[in-house]
Amino acid sequence: MSDRRLYKTFDPEIRMEADDEKMHIEGKAVAFNSPETYYGETEVINEHALDEADMSDVVLRYNHNDSQYTLARTRNKSLRLDLREDGLYFEADLIPTTTNKDAYLMVKEGLLDKCSFAFTIDQEEYDKKQHLTTITKIGRLFDLALVDFPYYNDTTVEARSLDTRGLLLEKAQKIQRQALLDEMNRRELLKRL
């Protein structure tokens, strides 16, 4: 078992919602089976690496910076984790502090569009021929972080605000109104026949 704390980064899929009191971020922080190569060495996270990991007290940070405020945390349920077949997803409800508003706005404007995670390795495999390290078991997940420069680059990012949801709702209502008008016109034509 390795006691070193490792930091790995990804481009998360981040969706955001905000109103005056609530800022919501969600995304994909860890991508499984997505190899990244740096300096001739390739590393990949196995799809079962987090199956038994301790994720009981994970925090969301900016650039893994312990001296900055915590953006969200699993312990108080402001950060929620969802382990899926292709990776680890997260949702975070940010309280409206100055730091959180700044982080939210930076994500919304695309200044922060990457994620990273800090963890310990319990098991890994190394293939000398391919210079490939496969992380098969993570012991503990310490944090997820919104970062400037990622280690892994295999996911996408998108931002969504409540304004977008409002536009989608308005579009759905317009489609419903049009369907109602179409139905009324169809009935009127049937009456004339």
N, C-alpha and C positions, 0 to 999 in steps of 0.2 A: 504494500500500500504506500502510495506517495503522499507525503504530508505537505507538499508544495501547493500553493494556491495558483491555479492557472486561469488566465483570462482569454476567452475566445469571443470573437465578434461575428455578427451576422447583419445583413440588411433585413430588418424586420418588415413584416406587413403591418403597418400601423394605420389604424382608423381612429378618428377622433371625433368627439362630440363635446360641445361646450354650451353652457348658458352662463348667466351671471355667477352662479354658485358652484357649478359642476364642470369639471374638465375630465373627459374620459379618453384614455388611450388604450388601444388593443393592438396586438401584433404577434408576430412569430419571432421568438428570440433565439431559438436553436433549431437548426435544420439537420435532420438525420441523413446519413449516407450521402453527404454532399462534400466531396473531397476538396481541400484547399492546399495549394502547394506554395511554399515559401522557401527560398534558398535551397532548392532541390529536394526538400523533404515534404511529403504529403501527409496530411492528417485528416481523419474522418471520425465522426461520432456515430457509433452503431445505434440502430433504432431501439435497442433495449438498454442502452447505457444508463438511462435515468429511471428504469423500472423500480429499483430499490433505493434510490438516492434519498437522502434526508433533505426534504424541501419544506420543512416545518416553519422555518423563519428566514424567508428570502426577502431582500429589500430591492427596490428599484432606485437606482442612482443615476447621476450624470458622470460619465467617464470613470466609474468605479471609485469616485473620490469620497473617501471616508470623512473628509473635513467639510463636505457639503451636506446640506439637509437631505434627509431621506424623502424621496418623492412619493413612495407608497410601500406597503409592507404586507406580507401574507398574514402575519400575526394579528393584525387588526382588520384583515379582510379587505383592505383597500387595494391589495394586489392579489389577483387570483390567477392560478396556473392551470393549464389544461394540456395534459400529455396526450398527443395524438400520434398516429402512425408515422407521420412525416416530420414531427418536431414538437417542440415545446412552445405553446402559445400562452399569451398573458393578456389580462385586462387590468387596467389600473384606473381607479378614481382618484384624481388629484384634488387635494383640498386647495382652496384659493389663496395660497401664500404667494408672496412675491417670487420666490424661487420657482415654485411650481408653475406659476403663470408664465414666467420666462421660458422654462423648459417646454411647456405646452406650445407657446407661440413659436419657439425655434423648430419644433417638430412640424407644426402646422405650415410654416413657411419653407420647409425643406432644408433648413440649416442643419438639423439633426435628423438623419434618416437611416441610422444604423444602430444595431444592438450588439451587446456583448454579454458574456456571462462568466462568473468566477466560480471555480469548482475544484474539488480534489479528485484525483484518479485512484480508484481501487484496483482496476485491472485494465491492461492495454496489451495489444499484440503488435509486434513489429515485423514487417516483411522486408528483409534486407535487399532483396532483388529490386523491389519496386520503391524502396525508401518510403514505405507506407506505414504509418502508425494508425491503428484502429483503437479508439477508446471504447472499451466494451462495458466498463462499469464505473460510474461516477459515484463517489462516496457521499459528498455533500455539495449542494448548490448554495453558494453564499449570496450572490446577488445577480440581478440583471441590470444592465446599464444602457442608457442612451449614450452613444459615443460618436466622436468626430471621425475616427478612423477605425474600421473594422478589421478583424483577422479573416473572417469568412465573408464572402460576397455573393451568396447564392439565393437570396430571397428578395422580394420586391417591397416597396413601401407605397402606401397611399394614405391620404389624409381625408377625413370627412368631418364636416361640422354640422351643427344642427340646421344651419341654413340650407345645406344640401338635402337634409332629410325633409325640410319644409318644401323645397322644390319638388322632391319626389312625391310627397303627399299631394301637392297641388296638381302634378301631372296625373297621378292616379285618379284624383277627383275629376279631372277633365275627361279622362278616358271613360270613367263611369257615367258622367253626364252625356258623353257622346253615345255610349252604348244604350242609355235610356232613350235618347232621341231617336236612334236607329230603330229601337224596338217599337216606339210609338209610331214612326213612319211606316214600319212594316205592317203594323196592325191597321193603320189607316188605309194602306193599299189593299189589304185583304178584305176590308169592309166594302171597298169600291168594286171588287170583283164579283 
